[in-house]
């Protein structure tokens, strides 16, 4: 791990080393000048897990809102928080992910990490995992933190996964845990982890319906989800009207709009420049 400025295409080696290792999570870059990406003061690790294909302003908004949110009516001081951009590279040695390969995605994540660091005054790291399920990702991150700081008290530290509403619903869908029961699969996860979610702004589901979903959990109306888990779900109403920053911007929509030259205001300038220079999505 290094906080030094990276040259273009310089993440290929750490990517290959991770894929070839037995590790299930690893930090490969941090904006922190310190040796450790977490410190004994850290009590909240916000994890933005995405395909980053490409990173966009919706990701920025989600990170920004999670960092200024008052958890338990308290704003987390900047020295007690950090942000991880997490990319799953499961089966990366057997597949050729499209349309952007993992190396290009990590390069763009690097640009986004530095932008977030400067804009939001937060230490930002890039993490790789080979897990697909949030439960497994959470366990591997906590183990990595424990190995990084053996004396840290994990009970005082809270992971916070930043998710979209669709992902929130999937997390509590029993079918993804079969043949196991959802309660058994998520019980430890919900003790150690918060879920931070911004409502979507689209025509498929209203803000009221999204809010009602969490309210139904709180009132015990979802029989497979314990009501007390609602205290770990932080659903924020996204009322921003500027291009519906988180509701309508998505990596897939940006890729479709690149051919129409109508996407520049949906990514940070550094990522726009990288996409144009490397021609990542030209074949779409």
C-alpha positions, -999 to +999 in steps of 0.1 A: +000+000+000+012+035-008-001+070-007+025+082-033+012+095-066+006+067-090+017+067-127-008+055-153-015+018-154+004+013-122-021-008-103-017-039-125+009-054-102-011-050-069-042-063-087-023-094-100-007-100-066-041-099-049-057-122-074-028-147-069-029-145-031-051-163-006-063-129+007-100-121+006-096-084+012-067-060+008-061-022+008-039-013-022-039+025-019-047+052+006-046+089+006-034+089+042+002+099+047+003+077+077+014+040+076-020+027+086-053+035+067-071+031+100-059+044+133-068+038+170-091+068+167-111+054+138-146+044+149-165+045+116-154+030+083-177+039+054-175+014+026-187+023-009-190-010-028-196-007-065-185-019-099-170+016-106-175+012-143-170+041-143-170+060-109-195+089-111-210+118-092-237+096-078-209+078-059-196+112-048-230+123-035-235+090-016-201+093+000-206+130+008-240+124+025-228+095+045-199+115+059-220+145+070-248+123+084-253+124+122-252+088+133-270+085+167-274+123+166-236+128+165-215+140+136-184+118+132-152+140+135-130+137+104-101+121+124-125+093+135-138+083+101-125+069+068-138+059+034-131+028+014-139+024-023-144-014-026-142-034-058-150-071-060-127-089-084-141-124-078-130-148-105-109-120-120-083-146-132-109-165-151-129-137-167-124-106-187-148-081-172-165-057-196-167-031-208-138-017-186-113-041-172-104-041-135-072-023-141-089+007-157-115+007-130-089+009-103-071+037-121-104+056-121-110+047-085-076+062-077-087+095-094-120+095-075-102+087-041-080+117-044-109+139-055-130+127-025-100+132-001-095+168-012-132+177-014-145+160+017-115+161+041-115+123+046-089+096+043-099+075+013-086+040+005-090+015-024-099-020-013-101-052-033-122-082-023-130-116-038-163-119-021-197-112-036-219-111-005-219-082+019-218-105+049-185-120+037-171-086+027-178-073+062-161-102+080-130-099+057-127-062+063-130-065+101-103-092+101-081-070+080-085-041+104-077-064+133-045-075+116-036-039+108-042-028+144-041-058+167-050-037+198-080-021+183-114-028+200-137-038+171-167-033+193-160+004+192-158+004+154-187+004+130-186-006+093-211+014+072-219+001+038-231+028+014-258+013-008-286+022-033-322+013-024-322-017-048-292-031-030-308-025+004-338-046-006-315-074-020-296-076+013-329-085+031-341-109+004-341-144+018-335-161-016-299-149-016-291-169+015-307-202+007-305-229+019-296-210+050-321-188+069-317-150+065-317-145+102-288-169+107-268-154+078-272-118+088-273-118+126-236-111+132-235-087+102-262-065+116-244-063+149-212-050+134-225-031+103-247-001+095-264+004+061-265+039+047-289+045+018-301+074-003-336+070-018-338+067-056-354+095-077-371+076-105-405+065-118-402+029-106-406+035-068-415+066-049-396+081-020-426+074+001-426+037-008-389+035-001-393+051+033-422+028+040-400-002+034-377+007+063-407+016+084-422-018+078-390-034+091-391-012+122-427-022+128-421-059+124-441-062+091-413-081+073-416-115+090-381-126+080-364-094+092-361-086+130-376-051+138-345-040+158-324-042+127-340-010+115-318+009+139-288-001+117-305+012+085-300+049+078-323+058+048-319+094+037-345+111+015-327+123-016-344+156-025-317+170-046-331+182-079-298+188-097-300+160-123-312+137-095-276+131-087-279+097-071-313+086-084-306+087-121-269+087-126-255+052-129-225+036-145-247+018-171-265+050-181-232+069-185-218+041-207-248+044-229-246+082-231-209+083-240-217+077-276-241+106-275-215+129-259-240+137-231-222+124-200-194+149-191-213+164-162-218+130-146-182+123-137-154+143-122-131+161-148-101+138-140-122+107-149-137+123-180-101+129-192-091+094-184-120+078-202-114+100-233-077+094-233-079+057-229-109+052-251-123+027-226-159+027-238-154+035-275-164+000-286-199+002-270 
